[in-house]
Amino acid sequence: MCGQNNYLLAKKALLALEEAGVFTSSGLVKDKEAKILNQTETMVAARAGRGEGHFVLVHGACHGAWSCFKVKPLLEAAGHQVTTLDNAASGINMKEIQDVRSMFEYSKPLLEFME
């Protein structure tokens, strides 16, 4: 699942954006969008070719990949590759919850991705 360091990195990024008045719990503040886009382009250009990390974000119980919708663009803007997955019977995964009989079956989409 999302490692403690990855979680802390994402949390710090969100807090920094909130403190700067650029991001609120409801999303980007409209009048600051142009400033953010320029800063993002600068950040990504500065980090291009440096082999930034690949984050695989895995949701918790009763959620789906959609629950990472605020963190994913922040990590991508910082130059990271980001993958979000739906576990079995979660998000857009069509498996019925009654058919998930073990943690192995629940986490099969993640395990297949990691192979």
N, C-alpha and C positions, 0 to 999 in steps of 0.2 A: 504494500500500500504506500501512500505518499510518505516518504521518510521524514523523520523529525527535522532534519536540516532543510529539506525542500519546503516543508510546511513553514518553518521559521523564515526562510527567504521570502516566500510568497507573502506571509503576514507582514514582514517589514516593508515590502514594496507597497502593499495596500495602505499601511499606516502612513508611509511617507507621502503617498499621493493624497490621502485625506488631509494630512497636515498642511500640504501645499495648497489645499482648496481646489484641487483638480478632480478629485474623485470622492463621491459620497456613496453611501450604501445603496442608493438608487441608480448609480452610474456616473458617467462623466458629466461635469458641469459644462454646459454648451459653450459659454464664452471662453473657456480655456482649451477647447478641443484643438485649435490650430497650434497653440503653444505646445501641447502634448505631442502632436504629430511631428512637429519640427524636432523636438527633443528625442523622440523615438527614432526618427531617421538618423539623427546624429549618433545615438547610442549604437544602433544596429551597424551603421557604417564603421564605427570605431572598433567594433568587435568582430567584424567580418573576417573569416579565415582563422580565427583563434580557437576553433574547435570547441565551442561552447557545449554545454551539456544537453542531454536528451532526457526530458522528464516524462515519465509515464504516470499520469494522474489517475488514481483509482478511487471511485466514490465509496462512501460508506453505505450501511444498510438503508434500504428504502429510498435510495436515490438513484441517479444515473450519471452518465458523462456530463449531462447538462449542469450538474452542480459545480463544475469547474469553470463556468462561463466567465467569471471575473478574473480568475487567476491565469487562465490559459493565454489571453492576449498580452498580459503583463510579462509573462515569461518569454513569449515569442518576441515581444518588443525589445527585450533584453538580449536577443540573439540566440535563444535556446530553441531546440526542436521540442515540440510538445505533442504527446499522444494522449487522448482520453478514450477510455473504454467503458462499455456497459457490461457488467457481469450478467450471468444468466438470470432471466426473469426480471431484469432491471432496465430502466430507460427504454430504448427502442428494441432491446433484445426480445424476441417474440416467444421465448420459452415460458411456459406456465410455471408459476411458483410451486404448484403441486408436484411438478415433475422434477424439481431440484431436490435431490435426496441427500446431498453431502456438500461439504465445503469445496471438495474437488470439482464437483459439477458446477457449483456456483462460480468458482474462479476459473473455469475452463477457458473463457475468452482471453483472460490475462495470460494464462499458461501457454495458450497457443500463440499469442503474440510474442511472448518471451523466447520461444523456441528458436 
